[in-house]
């Protein structure tokens, strides 16, 4: 199965898990009088929307190049990731406002059973985070989706802390879970910014890791009759990389010989790294 199809399956897995957890958390929060748990459930609903955006972005990014998009549709992936990060930031702001309102309201302490629910949520979400990161490959969108699950585990942990304080502290500490929800909003906002930056960098064609660029130069330089490497640019498009490279050859070679060397460089690069979708090789006299 291709990396793109694997990514779509991972995104769908996130949708299903978040749907189940949203129902469990909101139900437990309403009956257990725990606003932190309700806020956590609302965040899970937003996670569903985020996973749907990720799934759609991965599906679009997997479309082959066409006349309007000769480089393919790979940019749909980081754009989807950026949209999810913006949704996370918006959710953090809205939940923070609602948390402040709840703090000002008198209410009863949360029910003890809500702690068991939160423990289960943390275990499931942390497991999902680790599973997706292990299988995400080079996908920026899945990296965002994975950290979205980690953020949910952190917010659930904050809710657990707040409810524990409310139960142990007794009268006067009923709002501890609301303060925990406020803390969770801060964690959500932090992760939103953390996820937005790399997504925007990929949209702007930030250079991939230095190790990859050095590997491209090394492989190209090892091709017979290549004298030296001049310029080398690599950009990421979804799961794939596109290379623009200038190689130097002897100036007395014929156009046909130079053309053959250019093809050899491209073939060697793609053989060395299957993620290189295409390579534009410019021949220069040494």
N, C-alpha and C positions, 0 to 999 in steps of 0.2 A: 504493500500500500504506500502511495506517495506521501511525502511530508505534508502537502496541502490537505489531502483527505484525512490524514491523521489529526491535523489541526482542527478541521471541522468537527470531527468526532469528539475531540476534547472539549470544544466549545459547547457542543450539544450536551455533553455530560454535565458541564457546569450549569446549564439551563435547568436540567432535571433536578440536580441536587439543590440548587437555590430555590426552586419552586417548592420542594418538600420542606426545606428549612424555613422558608418564609411563613408557610402555614403553621408550622409547629411553633415558631418563635412568637408570632403575633397572637396566636391562640393562648399560649402559655402566659404571655405578657398581659393580655386582657383579663384572664381569669386569675392570674397570680399578682395583679396589681403592680406590675413592674414596667415602668415606662422605658427603662434602659433596654429591656427585652423587646418591647414594641418597636423602639427606634432601630434596634438591630434587625428586626424582621422587615421593616421598611427598607433598610439598606440592602437586604437580600432580594427584595423585589427589584430594586434598582440594579442589583447584580444580574438579574435575569435579563433586563433590558441591555445591560452591558455585554453579556454573553451573546445575545442575539446580534448586536452590532458587530462583535468580533467574528461570529460565525458568518455573517453576511460579507464582512470585509475579506475574510479568508476565501470565501467562495468566489467573490469577484476577482480577487488577486490571482486566482488559479486559472482565469480565462486566458486563452492564448492571445498573442499579439494580433492586432487587426490594423486596418488602414488608418484609423483614427488614433490608435495607440500602438505604434510600431515597437515600443519597448515593453509592451505587455501592460498588465493592470496591477502590477505589484504594489504600487503606491497606495492602493485601496487598503492594504493592511495597516500601515502606520497611521493613515487617516482615521481608520476605525478605532485604533488604539487611542489616538488623541481625543476623539469624541467621547470615548468611555472615561478617559481621565477628566474631561470637562464635566461629565455627568457626576462623577465622584465628588468633584469640588462643589458643584451645585447642591448635591445631597448633603454634604457636610454643613453648608451654610444654613439650609432649611432646617435640618435636625438640630443645629445649635440654637436657632431661634426658638424652636419648640421646646427644647430642653430648658431654656431660661424661663419660659412661661410656666412649665411644670414645677420648677423650683419654687416659684412664688405661690403655688397652690397648695393648700393643706391636703394631705392624703395619707392613706394607711401604708404601713410597711409592706414590702413585697412578700409573697408566700415562699416558704422554704423550697418547695418543689422546683421553683424556677432555676435554682442552682444546678440541679441535675440536668435540666434541659441545656443550660449553657455549657456544662462540661462536655456533653455530647456534641454540641455545635462546634466547640473548639477542636475536638478530636477529628471530626469529619472535615472541617475546613482546612486544618493544617495538613491533613492527609491529602486532600485534593490539591493544595498548593504544591506539595512535594511531588505528587504524581505528574501534574501538568509540567512543572519545571523539568522533570526528568525526560519528558517526551516532546518538549516544545521545539527542539531543533533551533533554527536561527530566527524563529518567528518573534518579532517585536510585539505583535498583537497578543500572542499567547503568553508572553512575558508579563504584559499588562494584566491579562486575565488571571494569571497565577497569583500575582501580587494583590489583585483585587480579593482573592480568596484569603490570602494572608491577612489583609486588612480586616476582613470579616472576622477572622479568628481573634485578632487583636481587640476589636470592638466587643466581641463576646467575652473576652477575658476581662476587659474593663467593666462590663456589666456585672460579671461574676463578683468582681471586687466590690463594686458599689452596693450590690444587694447583700453581700456578706456583711459589710459595714452596717447597713441598715438593720439587719437581723440581730447582729451582735450588740450594736449600740443601743437598740431599743428606742423608747420614746425620745423624740428630738432628732433622730437620725433617719427619719423616714425619707428624706430627700436625697440620701446618699446615692441611690441608684440614678437619680436625675443628674447629679454631678458626674457620675460615671458616664452617663450618656453624653454629657458635654465633653468629657475627656475623650470619649470615642470619636466625637466629631473632629477634634483636633487631630487624632490619628488618621482619620479618613482624609482630611484635608492635606495632611503631610504626604500621604501616599498618592493623592491625586496629583500634587505638584511633582512628586518623584516619578510618576508614570508619564506625565505630560511631556516633560523635557526630552527624553530619548525619542519619543514618537515624533515630535516636531523636528528634532535633529535629523531623523531619517527622511522625513518629507523634504528637508532642505539638502539632502544628499551629503550628509556628513560622512567623511571617510571612514571605512570599516577599520577594525583593529590593525595596528601596525604589523602584527605577525602575518596577517593575510596578505597585505601589500608586499611585504618582504618575500613571502613565498611565491607570489606572482612574478616578482622580479627574478628570483632565483631560477624558477622553472623556465622562464623565457630566455634567460641568459645561457642556459644549458643547451639550447637548441643549436644544432650544427650551423655554422656560418654566421651566427649572431655574434657581433664583435662587442657590443655594449648595449646597455639599456639607458635611454635618455629620460623621457617622461613616462609616468605610470599613474593612471587614475583608476580607482575602483569605486563603484557605487552599488548600493544594495537596493533591490527591487523585490519586495516580498521575501520569498525564500531564496531568490536568485541574486547573482552578482553580475554586473556588466563591467568589462575592462576596456579601457582606452590606453594603449601602450605604444610608445615610439621606440623602435629598435634600430640599432646602427649595424650596417653591413658594409662590406667592401664596395667602394664606389665604382669599380669596374664591372660589377655584375650586370647582367641584362635585366630588363623589366620582367621577363618571364621567370628568371631565377629569383629575383626579389619577391615576386608574387608567391612563388612556391615556399620561400622561407616564411612569409607572413602566414600562410596557411598552416605551416608546420608549427609555428608559435601558438596559433589558436588551438590546434589539435592537442598540443602538449598541455596547454593550460586547462582545457576542458577534461583531459584525461586525469590530470593531477587533482582537480577539484570539480566534481560533477555539479556543484552549485553554481559554477560559472556558466551562465546561459549563453553569453556571446562575448567575443573579444574583437575589438576594432584595432588592427595592427597597422601602424604607419611605419614605412620603411624610410630610413635616412642613411646617407653615405657616412661612413666612419671617418 
